[in-house]
Amino acid sequence: MEAHTDGPLWIGVWSGNLKAQKLYAAYGFEKAGEYQYPVGAWMDDEFILRRG
């Protein structure tokens, strides 16, 4: 997951994916916001994560 960049790294993760959230936290990502993502007829709650 190491990236060669001068700025922050942003990713989105489904709020129900706790394993992924723990993995990203282990790599230094922190929750920076929330949004909803359309999936078919409903909206999934998502988290915006930031590192750097």
C-alpha positions as CSV (number, residue, x, y, z in Angstrom):
1,M,0.0,0.0,0.0
2,E,3.0,2.3,-0.1
3,A,2.6,5.1,-2.6
4,H,5.1,7.6,-4.0
5,T,3.2,10.8,-3.7
6,D,3.7,14.3,-2.3
7,G,0.1,14.8,-1.2
8,P,-2.5,12.9,0.8
9,L,-4.0,9.6,-0.3
10,W,-7.8,9.4,-0.2
11,I,-9.9,6.2,-0.4
12,G,-13.5,5.3,0.1
13,V,-14.7,2.2,2.1
14,W,-18.2,0.8,2.8
15,S,-19.2,1.6,6.4
16,G,-20.1,-2.1,6.9
17,N,-16.7,-3.4,5.9
18,L,-15.0,-3.5,9.3
19,K,-12.1,-5.7,8.2
20,A,-11.1,-3.2,5.5
21,Q,-11.4,-0.3,7.9
22,K,-9.1,-2.0,10.4
23,L,-6.6,-2.8,7.6
24,Y,-6.6,0.8,6.4
25,A,-6.2,2.1,10.0
26,A,-3.2,-0.1,10.4
27,Y,-1.7,1.7,7.4
28,G,-2.3,5.1,8.9
29,F,-5.7,6.0,7.3
30,E,-8.1,8.1,9.3
31,K,-11.8,8.9,8.8
32,A,-12.2,12.3,7.1
33,G,-15.8,12.2,6.1
34,E,-18.9,10.3,5.0
35,Y,-21.0,10.0,1.9
36,Q,-23.7,7.9,0.3
37,Y,-23.1,5.8,-2.8
38,P,-26.0,4.6,-4.9
39,V,-26.2,0.8,-5.3
40,G,-29.2,-0.2,-7.3
41,A,-32.4,1.1,-5.6
42,W,-30.7,2.1,-2.3
43,M,-27.8,4.2,-0.9
44,D,-24.8,2.7,0.9
45,D,-23.2,4.6,3.7
46,E,-19.5,5.0,2.9
47,F,-16.5,6.5,4.7
48,I,-13.8,8.7,3.2
49,L,-10.4,7.8,4.6
50,R,-7.2,10.0,4.4
51,R,-3.6,9.3,4.9
52,G,-0.9,12.0,4.8
